Amino acid sequence: MAAAVSVPGVAGASTQTTPHCGSNIVCWYHGINFTRGADAWTPIASGDCLSFAEKGAGVGESAGNGSDYPARFWSNGNCTGISKIVNPQTENPNLGFQAFSLGGI
């Protein structure tokens, strides 16, 4: 099971990170351009879904992926609706919607 993790300062992170997420972390910020606070989680397994509300996390409008696995952000809390993939070691400053869940690919 994945665990909640804190978001930057990225202390102790390996060299594989994005500017806003540490190594092996998928993070999302509540505003575009990595603003308004953040939440993070370890990568989600293929076929699994993480509902932000069920974990007490806020919605995402921008995201980073410091892991080695693609992450799919969804507009609904049950990994349905509009989605956007954030590839490994990349970021997206504006998902184009409010994400309410994160799924594995």
ABEGO torsion letter per residue (X at the ends): XBBBBBBOAGBGBBABBBAABBBGBBBBBABBGGBGEBBBBBBBBBGBBBBAAAAGBBBBABBBBABABBBBBBABAAGBEBBBBBBBGBBBABAGBBBABBBBX
